[in-house]
Each structure stands twice: as C-alpha cells, then as structure tokens.
Amino acid sequence: MRAKKWLAVGATALCILASLWFLQRLVMPKYMGDVVEGNFMAEYYDTEKDHDVIFIGDCEVYENFSPQVLWDEYGINSYIRGSAQQLVSQSYYVLEDTLRYEKPDVVVFSVLAVPYNEPAKESYNRMTLDGMRWSKTKWEAICTSMTEKEQLLDYIFPILRYHSRITELEKEDFTYLFHRDLVSHNGYYMRVDAKPADNVPDGRPLADYTIDAGQMEWLEKIRLLCEENGVKLVLVKAPSLYPYWYDEWEQQIAAYAESHGLPYINLLALKEAAGLDYQTDTYDGGLHLNLAGAEKLSRYFGIYLKETCGLADRRTESALAARWEENARWYEEDRIRQEYEIAAGE
C-alpha cells in the first residue's frame, strides 16, 4: 500500500510539473511575428561550431553584415551572435558562452554599445538572455543585466514573469509551442525594403562625453578573454547614421584600440569607400542597412578579414560548402518572399 501511495504522489507531482512546463512554453513570447530578434540568440546552438569569424554586439552587427556574402565571396564561415540593445557586459557573456563551444579565429565586436551603460528596458534583456542556454555564464549574465524591477526567479522560471499572457494568447503561441521557424541567416536579419535617410538628426550636445569607466572595463574583459583564447579581436563601428556617433566617443575608442594594439575600423567614416548609398541602402532612414547595403558592406569588410586577418578560403571543404548551399537557398527564398510582400502591399 505504501508503495502505491508513493507512486500516486510521484505521478501527481509529475503531472503538475508537466502542466507547469506546458503552460510556461505556452505563455512565453514566441518572437515569430514582428519582433523576430528574440529568436536570434537561441538559433546559434543548432549550428555546426567551426566558424572562422563571430560577430558580437547589437543591431549594428546583425542588421549590417551578411555572413552569406562573406561565404560566397571569400569562403569565410561566420556567424552573428547579436541581439537588440546588447550591452557591453552582455557581449562579454555572449563571447564567454560562444567560447564554450568553439574558438573562432576572429571576433568582431561592435563598439556602439560602449557609451551606453544602462539597459533600455527589460524586453531587450529578455531578447538577449532568454535564448541563452543555461550555464554559469548565463547565470552571471542575468545577475549583471537585471534592472531594479526584475527578479532572478523570473528568469529561472519564466512562467512567473509571463503568466499574465494567458489572457493575451495569439495564434502564433500555439503554432510555435514546440518549435520555431528559422528567422535569421547565421544571425543576420534580412530586410529588403528601402527608406531613404532623409532629415537625419544631428547629435544633441551632451553634458559629458566621457565613456563610463565601468563600460571600458567590460571592453577590457572582452579583450582579455580573446587574448586568453588566442582569438583576434577586431573593433568596428558600423556605418549607421543614427544613433549619433560623437567625435569624442570616436577618439576614446580609437585611443583604447591603439593603446592595446587592436584594429579598429570605423566603417561610418568609410561609407563612401564601401559604396553605400543612403537613398537606397537603408530600410529605416539610416539606422540600419537593408539587404543591398549589408551586401555591399560585407563585400568591403570581407576584404579586410581575408587579407588582414589571414583567413583561408574554405569553399573547397565539401561538407561546409554543402551547408552553405542550403543556407543560400533559404537566403534566396527569404529575399523573394519579402520582395513579393512589398510588391503586394502586405
């Protein structure tokens, strides 16, 4: 009788846990509608971990560089581990997480986030942190990133944070309950629409242009982590016209790079050399490049990666080439779908 009792208790506990797990999956955001960026971080784990180059940072990497072009033109196998409003501290932990799986030859880090030392809002934290696999690194990233109103338990048990969505569920919550469609191209967010960069605002004067010392410490941690793992670190400023990139910030980043012997490429200053046309190559008035702009920039930056970083052309590797051929089909399908939707006025 006692054994049957414990079996009944165990079965009841399992049913409760299974129900809570199901409800948690149901109420968590699926990021399959307009805000697909929430899926970028998790997609990395399903890839083969033998990348030559890993891009890390915010939208200035995942909307401005095309790994498909880097492969097609130069045989560079790359991936973008970017997320919306990714803080420098978060970039450090994303790098640490990446190095658990592979050691690329080069890490390209976007410096736009360095002057910004506060998370914009919880939703951006979630789009970076929820998709990371559980590890000591994720735990530390959460503890470092949380806003004052966030709770650690809400990350450990997301149902505590999202339970109120039970009354706001939509069709996609059920469609993508147990799976997600692929939404990025090795971390690249494709947009084919175009909106000219007209009336880009000038930067408003700041009371203090000094980059916070704590932010520079996180940048130094990224540098040291790359050094310890034999990875070449390249700092970049993407050619986005806005948010405004102040000359004073440029000087501080350039001075840091020079003092540590790091390459720093300000692609904003090289936009003409890259052949960018902000009447046709941006989809949101100069904040981010569209597909045409990202492909131009990737062809230009790929020359630097190949010639200066000494990366080999890997297009002769049959298994890797086959993976990229499959990626290319999805890349073309996505482009055609978006162009069709624009033509149809959707």
RALIN-V660406 format. One record per helix or strand of 3 or more residues. SS is the DSSP state (A for helix, B for strand). FROM is the first residue (numbers start at 1). TO is the last residue. If there is no record, write none. Layout:
# RALIN-V660406
SS:FROM:TO
SS:FROM:TO
This chain:
# RALIN-V660406
A:2:27
A:36:46
B:53:57
A:59:62
A:67:74
B:78:82
A:88:98
B:106:110
A:112:115
A:122:129
A:136:145
A:152:156
A:159:167
A:171:175
A:213:228
B:232:237
A:247:259
B:263:266
A:291:308
A:318:343
